[in-house]
């Protein structure tokens, strides 16, 4: 399945602005279509972080392409909960405060 066509395909700012921590239940195991464990680092026995999101500057290891030009998530269908929950109306061209902050960090105007 491919990612739907919307404003986020040319943005990607959120993937290069915030840490992405999530519960281990979002990891791929036993047939689960979750996040591949090799793309994460363990924080606690039950909490992991997407690689690259605690770098300075942050950039999720799953982000492909150039921010503000053309991007895609390499694990879109398996992305973790925080990514699924982030800026739920962005696909409609409606950002929120966190989306707008991420876009500003990359010199992009708010949605």
N, C-alpha and C positions, 0 to 999 in steps of 0.2 A: 504494500500500500504506500502511496506517495503522500507527501505533505500537501495539504490544501494550499491554494494560491491566495495569499493575503499579504498585508504590509510587513509582517515579520520576516518574510523571505528576503527582503532587502535591508533588514535592520541587523539583528543579532546582538544589539547592545546589551541586553539583559544577560546574555551568555558570557559577556566579558566585563561584568560590573559587580557581581555578587558571589559570595560563597554559596555553594549548594550542598547542604547537609541533609541527609535523609535516613530513615530507618532501614535496616537491613532487609526488611520484607520486600523492598523494591528491587533487590538484587535478583539476577537470573540464577535459578537453581531448580533442580528436579523438574525440568520442563517448563518452568515459569519463564515468560518472555520479558523479564525485567532487565535492569541495567547490568551489563557485563561487569563482573567483579574487578577485572583487570583495568577498568577505567575509573576505579575508586581507590581511596585510601581509608583504612579503618581508623576511626577516632576512639570508639569504645566498643565493647562487645556487640552493641546493637545499633551503632550509629556510624555511617560512612560519609565521605565527602567526594564529590566529583573531582578528579584530578584536574589541576590547573586553576581551580576556582579560588585557591588561597594564595596564588602567585601574586606578584606585584609587577605589572598590573594583572588582574585576574583574566583568565580566558579558559572556558571549559574545553576539555580535551575532545569533546564530541562536536564542537562547533567547526564547521567547514566553510571556507570562503572568506570574503572581505567584509568587515562590518560596514554597514551603510551602503553597500553595493549589491552584493548577492551572497546570501548565506543559507546554510541548511544545518539541521541537527542530524548528525550521523546515526543517532539512535532514537529518532523522533517517536517511533511507536513504542519504544521501551523506556522513554525518559522517566525520571523519578517524579514523585508527587509534587515537590516544590516547583518543578518546571511546568507540570500540568496545571498547577494552580495559579501560576504567575500571570498577571495582567489578562484575565479571562476575556476581556472585550477587545484586546489588541487585534485579533483577526478581523474585527469589524472596523478597524481604524480608530478605536477609542482606547487611549492609554489610561494609565492611572499614575499616582505619584511616583511609585517605584519605577515604572516604565519610563516616565518622563525624566527622572534622575539618571537612569542608565543612558538614555539617548543623549542627554546633555553632556555626560562624561565623554562622549564620542563625537561631540560637535554636531549632533543631529537635533532638529527641532522636535518638540513634543508632538505626539499624534493628535 
